[in-house]
């Protein structure tokens, strides 16, 4: 994610645990994150009956002044008097292009020489399209990303000034441009 943005992660699906065999259990979720990152979980509390499932959403916000880097968010679930935690890695980058709806967003970026741009595919498989994307440069470099399934990512560091046009080989309408200044 880029500083000053929100990212909503795929919904987390919760299933009833063995403690629910007596009927139901209530699960409460909390998150801890470093300064500059805020995490919202909705709903924070859910009640599950034996064999039932529930979905919760997780949204992470990186403050405008958040420095690029890898950060750890800890999600803790509490149920039947027991707490379990899991860590999620959040990568904050200066330049991020989202691949969603078969478009690059933003489709145009201006960066300084030496900057790294990251692309991530948010499109999931559909009935008619596996939604694999890639980044194939048409000018400025011969670099090409590997195929990126949903949540696949690619980064490229621009070492020389110039205009870099790129596209997705699988979706001809997906085009973008990176302008690199000294």
DRENROTOR-796728 format. One line per 8 residues: for each residue y, z negated, x of N, C-alpha, C. Coordinates in Angstrom, 3 decimals, padded with zeros to 6 digits. Example, Ala and Ser with C-alpha at 12.3 -4.5 7.8 and 13.67 -1.06 7.14 Angstrom:
! residues 2
-005.690/-007.800/013.190/-004.500/-007.800/012.300/-003.300/-007.800/013.200  -002.250/-007.080/012.850/-001.060/-007.140/013.670/000.030/-007.870/012.900;
This chain:
! residues 182
-001.169/000.000/000.835/000.000/000.000/000.000/001.235/000.000/000.882  002.333/000.456/000.350/003.591/000.524/001.078/004.481/-000.655/000.681  005.354/-001.119/001.587/006.265/-002.211/001.228/007.092/-001.837/-000.002  007.321/-002.815/-000.876/008.113/-002.590/-002.073/007.332/-001.949/-003.208  005.994/-001.929/-003.125/005.195/-001.298/-004.180/004.164/-002.263/-004.753  003.641/-001.886/-005.912/002.524/-002.595/-006.546/001.301/-001.717/-006.463  000.141/-002.308/-006.326/-001.123/-001.580/-006.422/-002.023/-002.343/-007.371  -002.554/-001.628/-008.346/-003.503/-002.231/-009.267/-004.887/-001.794/-008.843;
-005.708/-002.751/-008.559/-007.055/-002.470/-008.088/-007.982/-002.272/-009.275  -009.081/-001.596/-009.047/-010.022/-001.398/-010.149/-010.367/-002.739/-010.762  -010.628/-002.716/-012.032/-010.942/-003.973/-012.685/-012.220/-004.569/-012.129  -012.186/-005.862/-011.992/-013.326/-006.631/-011.526/-014.156/-007.011/-012.746  -015.445/-006.752/-012.694/-016.324/-007.087/-013.814/-017.077/-008.368/-013.494  -016.985/-009.326/-014.401/-017.658/-010.608/-014.247/-018.855/-010.651/-015.187  -019.965/-011.182/-014.698/-021.165/-011.369/-015.524/-021.460/-012.850/-015.628  -022.082/-013.228/-016.716/-022.465/-014.632/-016.898/-023.429/-015.039/-015.789;
-023.235/-016.218/-015.262/-024.071/-016.741/-014.185/-025.190/-017.586/-014.775  -026.163/-017.968/-013.962/-027.282/-018.766/-014.497/-026.846/-020.013/-015.247  -025.718/-020.601/-014.873/-025.268/-021.811/-015.558/-025.014/-021.534/-017.034  -024.800/-020.250/-017.379/-024.512/-019.905/-018.772/-025.772/-019.878/-019.622  -026.921/-020.099/-019.030/-028.158/-020.035/-019.808/-028.160/-021.068/-020.939  -027.308/-022.073/-020.813/-027.222/-023.073/-021.874/-026.236/-022.646/-022.957  -025.677/-021.469/-022.856/-024.754/-020.996/-023.894/-023.619/-020.185/-023.334  -022.663/-020.865/-022.697/-021.514/-020.137/-022.154/-020.924/-020.898/-020.987;
-020.067/-020.206/-020.258/-019.345/-020.845/-019.160/-017.959/-020.224/-019.073  -017.043/-020.998/-018.548/-015.679/-020.528/-018.357/-015.465/-020.316/-016.870  -014.933/-019.138/-016.524/-014.646/-018.799/-015.134/-013.135/-018.711/-014.985  -012.613/-019.408/-013.978/-011.189/-019.371/-013.674/-011.004/-018.726/-012.310  -010.096/-017.758/-012.230/-009.828/-017.044/-010.981/-008.442/-017.386/-010.473  -008.328/-017.578/-009.170/-007.050/-017.809/-008.507/-007.010/-016.982/-007.232  -005.811/-016.685/-006.764/-005.650/-015.913/-005.534/-004.660/-016.605/-004.616  -004.955/-016.544/-003.318/-004.003/-016.995/-002.310/-003.731/-015.813/-001.403;
-002.473/-015.678/-001.014/-002.069/-014.539/-000.182/-000.961/-014.968/000.764  -000.785/-014.207/001.846/000.278/-014.546/002.788/001.659/-014.284/002.178  002.669/-014.894/002.765/004.044/-014.700/002.300/004.364/-013.208/002.285  005.031/-012.774/001.222/005.392/-011.364/001.092/004.456/-010.586/000.189  003.237/-011.087/000.003/002.290/-010.482/-000.931/002.140/-011.409/-002.123  002.196/-010.848/-003.319/001.911/-011.630/-004.511/000.749/-010.967/-005.240  -000.086/-011.788/-005.851/-001.276/-011.303/-006.528/-001.262/-011.824/-007.961  -001.468/-010.904/-008.906/-001.573/-011.275/-010.317/-002.975/-010.924/-010.799;
-003.631/-011.881/-011.434/-004.954/-011.679/-012.010/-004.811/-011.862/-013.515  -005.365/-010.914/-014.271/-005.226/-010.998/-015.722/-006.507/-010.543/-016.411  -007.086/-011.410/-017.218/-006.732/-012.814/-017.446/-007.256/-013.686/-016.313  -006.640/-014.837/-016.122/-007.073/-015.755/-015.065/-008.300/-016.554/-015.475  -008.474/-016.745/-016.771/-009.608/-017.508/-017.275/-010.331/-016.685/-018.332  -011.643/-016.692/-018.245/-012.441/-015.976/-019.238/-013.699/-016.777/-019.547  -014.152/-016.691/-020.783/-015.360/-017.388/-021.203/-016.462/-016.354/-021.387  -017.609/-016.628/-020.776/-018.731/-015.708/-020.851/-019.918/-016.379/-021.522;
-020.538/-015.640/-022.444/-021.781/-016.086/-023.069/-022.931/-015.489/-022.270  -024.121/-016.023/-022.463/-025.302/-015.510/-021.780/-025.403/-014.002/-022.007  -025.519/-013.258/-020.926/-025.676/-011.811/-021.007/-024.391/-011.039/-021.233  -023.243/-011.708/-021.356/-021.991/-010.984/-021.594/-021.298/-010.661/-020.278  -020.317/-009.767/-020.370/-019.505/-009.374/-019.217/-018.047/-009.372/-019.642  -017.163/-009.503/-018.666/-015.725/-009.443/-018.920/-015.075/-008.727/-017.750  -013.936/-008.102/-018.008/-013.190/-007.417/-016.954/-011.850/-008.100/-016.752  -011.442/-008.192/-015.493/-010.122/-008.721/-015.158/-009.438/-007.719/-014.240;
-008.132/-007.656/-014.335/-007.352/-006.770/-013.476/-006.719/-007.545/-012.340  -006.549/-006.894/-011.200/-005.902/-007.513/-010.039/-004.787/-006.578/-009.579  -003.553/-007.105/-009.550/-002.409/-006.337/-009.081/-001.807/-007.050/-007.878  -001.578/-006.301/-006.805/-000.993/-006.852/-005.587/000.377/-006.212/-005.395  001.374/-007.030/-005.065/002.728/-006.543/-004.801/003.081/-006.885/-003.366  003.540/-005.873/-002.623/004.027/-006.085/-001.254/005.546/-006.089/-001.302  006.152/-007.157/-000.841/007.604/-007.252/-000.827/008.232/-006.169/000.029  009.477/-005.843/-000.281/010.199/-004.775/000.414/010.249/-004.989/001.927;
010.300/-006.232/002.368/010.413/-006.512/003.810/009.062/-006.775/004.473  007.969/-006.532/003.755/006.621/-006.776/004.295/006.367/-005.852/005.484  005.974/-006.427/006.598/005.688/-005.639/007.795/004.333/-004.948/007.657  004.215/-003.701/008.128/002.899/-003.039/008.098/001.866/-003.866/008.850  000.648/-003.851/008.340/-000.446/-004.571/008.977/-001.559/-004.845/007.991  -002.612/-005.489/008.471/-003.746/-005.875/007.645/-003.573/-007.330/007.236  -003.725/-007.594/005.951/-003.549/-008.931/005.410/-004.782/-009.325/004.606  -005.009/-010.637/004.502/-006.164/-011.154/003.766/-005.690/-011.859/002.505;
-006.262/-011.446/001.371/-006.051/-012.114/000.090/-007.381/-012.773/-000.263  -007.343/-014.028/-000.647/-008.557/-014.742/-001.020/-008.581/-014.946/-002.529  -009.660/-014.491/-003.152/-009.868/-014.681/-004.590/-010.918/-015.790/-004.746  -010.575/-016.825/-005.502/-011.481/-017.951/-005.716/-011.847/-018.019/-007.194  -013.137/-018.109/-007.457/-013.613/-018.290/-008.835/-014.191/-019.696/-008.951  -013.875/-020.340/-010.064/-014.383/-021.676/-010.318/-015.111/-021.656/-011.657  -016.354/-022.141/-011.647/-017.173/-022.176/-012.852/-018.195/-023.292/-012.697  -018.479/-023.976/-013.771/-019.484/-025.049/-013.798/-019.314/-026.032/-012.640;
-018.059/-026.328/-012.268/-017.800/-027.273/-011.196/-018.012/-026.723/-009.796  -018.278/-025.424/-009.669/-018.524/-024.794/-008.374/-017.410/-023.792/-008.092  -016.969/-023.726/-006.840/-015.974/-022.731/-006.440/-016.579/-021.793/-005.414  -016.318/-020.524/-005.580/-016.752/-019.485/-004.640/-015.530/-018.644/-004.307  -015.439/-018.231/-003.041/-014.299/-017.425/-002.599/-014.773/-016.136/-001.950  -013.944/-015.125/-002.081/-014.180/-013.865/-001.391/-012.842/-013.339/-000.889  -012.860/-012.666/000.237/-011.645/-012.127/000.826/-011.543/-010.631/000.558  -010.340/-010.190/000.292/-010.030/-008.772/000.113/-009.006/-008.403/001.173;
-009.264/-007.310/001.890/-008.316/-006.847/002.895/-007.293/-005.942/002.216  -006.022/-006.232/002.455/-004.934/-005.402/001.954/-004.217/-004.828/003.167  -004.137/-003.511/003.222/-003.464/-002.836/004.327/-002.094/-002.385/003.835  -001.056/-002.858/004.504/000.310/-002.448/004.194/000.721/-001.432/005.253  001.156/-000.261/004.779/001.548/000.825/005.682/002.953/001.287/005.317  003.647/001.865/006.289/005.011/002.311/006.029/005.043/003.559/005.155  004.118/004.500/005.398/004.104/005.756/004.650/002.748/005.958/003.997  002.753/006.083/002.659/001.513/006.199/001.907/001.642/007.325/000.899;
000.631/008.208/000.872/000.554/009.280/-000.118/-000.676/009.005/-000.978  -000.471/008.892/-002.279/-001.566/008.658/-003.208/-002.055/009.992/-003.755  -003.361/010.170/-003.785/-003.979/011.344/-004.374/-004.492/010.912/-005.741  -003.791/011.330/-006.781/-004.133/010.897/-008.129/-003.738/011.974/-009.122  -004.621/012.271/-010.074/-004.331/013.319/-011.041/-004.254/014.688/-010.388  -004.983/014.849/-009.287/-004.996/016.100/-008.515/-003.612/016.514/-008.018  -002.811/015.515/-007.633/-001.530/015.764/-006.967/-001.365/014.761/-005.826  -000.567/015.147/-004.841/-000.156/014.235/-003.775/001.141/013.584/-004.228;
001.216/012.242/-004.153/002.421/011.547/-004.578/002.820/010.501/-003.547  003.952/010.664/-002.876/004.909/011.750/-003.068/004.409/013.045/-002.419  004.921/014.149/-002.903/004.506/015.440/-002.347/005.350/015.820/-001.144  006.440/015.111/-000.929/007.327/015.396/000.200/007.742/014.085/000.860  007.579/014.030/002.174/007.959/012.844/002.948/008.786/013.271/004.148  009.733/012.442/004.536/010.458/012.612/005.794/010.180/011.376/006.634  009.689/011.598/007.864/009.330/010.487/008.744/009.866/010.756/010.138  009.935/009.714/010.930/010.340/009.863/012.335/009.121/010.183/013.190;
009.359/010.898/014.262/008.304/011.235/015.230/007.598/009.950/015.664  006.270/009.991/015.722/005.465/008.827/016.085/004.977/008.030/014.885  005.432/008.398/013.679/005.016/007.688/012.460/003.616/008.108/012.038  002.927/007.179/011.395/001.601/007.450/010.834/001.719/007.482/009.321  001.159/008.526/008.725/001.115/008.660/007.273/-000.329/008.454/006.839  -000.504/007.729/005.752/-001.824/007.444/005.202/-001.956/008.133/003.854  -003.135/008.677/003.588/-003.487/009.256/002.295/-004.675/008.476/001.755  -004.690/008.233/000.435/-005.843/007.591/-000.203/-006.122/008.299/-001.523;
-007.390/008.582/-001.762/-007.822/009.254/-002.980/-008.107/008.220/-004.064  -007.309/008.246/-005.116/-007.517/007.329/-006.236/-008.263/007.988/-007.391  -008.505/009.299/-007.298/-009.213/010.002/-008.369/-010.701/009.693/-008.326  -011.246/009.368/-009.473/-012.680/009.110/-009.580/-013.394/010.300/-010.188  -014.681/010.366/-009.981/-015.449/011.477/-010.543/-015.272/011.566/-012.059  -015.210/012.792/-012.530/-015.126/013.026/-013.965/-016.282/013.936/-014.380  -016.330/014.249/-015.618/-017.423/015.073/-016.128/-017.466/016.457/-015.464  -016.295/017.001/-015.138/-016.233/018.370/-014.638/-015.824/018.480/-013.175;
-015.487/017.376/-012.528/-014.981/017.441/-011.160/-015.384/016.168/-010.418  -015.966/016.316/-009.231/-016.338/015.135/-008.450/-015.120/014.467/-007.825  -013.954/015.127/-007.890/-012.675/014.594/-007.409/-012.688/014.234/-005.930  -013.365/015.031/-005.143/-013.267/014.906/-003.690/-011.972/015.586/-003.275  -011.200/014.931/-002.423/-009.966/015.531/-001.895/-010.032/015.535/-000.374  -009.167/016.329/000.225/-008.980/016.295/001.664/-007.545/016.696/001.967  -007.167/016.601/003.235/-005.846/016.998/003.705/-006.075/018.056/004.777  -005.655/019.278/004.476/-005.809/020.386/005.415/-004.403/020.884/005.752;
-004.019/020.712/007.008/-002.680/021.153/007.425/-002.657/022.665/007.567  -001.589/023.269/007.053/-001.417/024.714/007.109/-000.378/025.119/008.135  000.364/024.126/008.664/001.349/024.401/009.724/001.594/023.126/010.509  002.017/023.284/011.743/002.365/022.149/012.581/001.207/021.556/013.358  000.001/021.658/012.820/-001.193/021.135/013.470/-002.413/021.777/012.818  -003.523/021.708/013.503/-004.780/022.216/012.927/-005.646/021.065/012.412  -005.079/019.878/012.335/-005.835/018.704/011.883/-006.314/018.889/010.449  -007.453/018.285/010.177/-008.033/018.315/008.834/-008.757/016.994/008.620;
-008.552/016.412/007.453/-009.227/015.153/007.152/-010.669/015.424/006.775  -011.501/014.390/006.847/-012.833/014.525/006.244/-012.669/014.525/004.719  -013.714/014.900/004.015/-013.692/014.802/002.558/-013.543/013.341/002.176  -012.698/013.096/001.176/-012.426/011.729/000.737/-012.883/011.545/-000.699  -013.957/010.770/-000.925/-014.329/010.418/-002.296/-013.328/009.387/-002.807  -013.524/008.904/-004.022/-012.626/007.888/-004.568/-012.502/006.719/-003.599  -011.270/006.325/-003.329/-010.865/005.244/-002.417/-011.057/005.599/-000.942  -011.427/006.832/-000.662/-011.480/007.284/000.724/-010.059/007.436/001.247;
-009.878/007.180/002.539/-008.540/007.231/003.124/-008.557/008.021/004.426  -007.380/008.507/004.793/-007.192/009.287/006.017/-005.793/008.983/006.535  -005.639/008.970/007.848/-004.305/008.790/008.428/-004.098/009.798/009.548  -002.834/010.160/009.743/-002.479/011.095/010.802/-001.154/010.636/011.395  -001.087/010.598/012.733/000.139/010.229/013.439/000.834/011.502/013.893  002.080/011.655/013.494/002.869/012.847/013.806/003.599/012.644/015.132  003.105/013.330/016.157/003.633/013.135/017.519/004.736/014.117/017.881  004.946/015.161/017.093/005.970/016.163/017.409/006.829/016.429/016.173;
008.126/016.648/016.372/008.992/016.998/015.240/008.561/018.342/014.646  008.873/018.531/013.375/008.565/019.797/012.726/008.296/019.613/011.252  007.896/020.720/010.638/007.565/020.738/009.223/006.075/020.978/009.098  005.404/020.070/008.431/003.952/020.111/008.295/003.592/020.312/006.820  003.128/021.503/006.499/002.647/021.783/005.143/001.159/021.468/005.092  000.721/020.907/003.961/-000.705/020.605/003.824/-001.131/020.808/002.375  -002.441/020.885/002.165/-003.002/021.074/000.833/-004.399/020.478/000.795  -004.952/020.403/-000.414/-006.349/020.013/-000.607/-007.154/021.300/-000.742;
-008.196/021.459/000.050/-009.009/022.670/000.013/-009.749/022.831/-001.315  -009.966/021.744/-002.048/-010.731/021.791/-003.292/-009.869/021.982/-004.539  -008.586/021.675/-004.423/-007.675/021.753/-005.570/-006.406/022.479/-005.111  -006.350/023.798/-005.281/-005.253/024.604/-004.739/-003.854/024.158/-005.169  -003.742/023.483/-006.311/-002.429/023.022/-006.748/-001.939/021.787/-006.019  -002.821/021.141/-005.262/-002.431/019.937/-004.519/-001.810/020.368/-003.200  -000.477/020.233/-003.107/000.236/020.627/-001.891/001.243/019.561/-001.535  001.525/019.442/-000.253/002.507/018.478/000.210/003.170/018.943/001.485;
004.208/018.217/001.863/004.950/018.539/003.070/005.424/017.254/003.731  005.300/017.205/005.048/005.847/016.098/005.821/006.836/016.695/006.808  008.063/016.234/006.757/009.102/016.666/007.694/009.260/015.564/008.730  009.078/015.917/009.993/009.121/014.946/011.081/010.366/015.182/011.911  011.196/014.161/012.047/012.427/014.257/012.827/012.272/013.479/014.136  013.050/013.882/015.160/012.957/013.163/016.452/013.410/011.717/016.343;
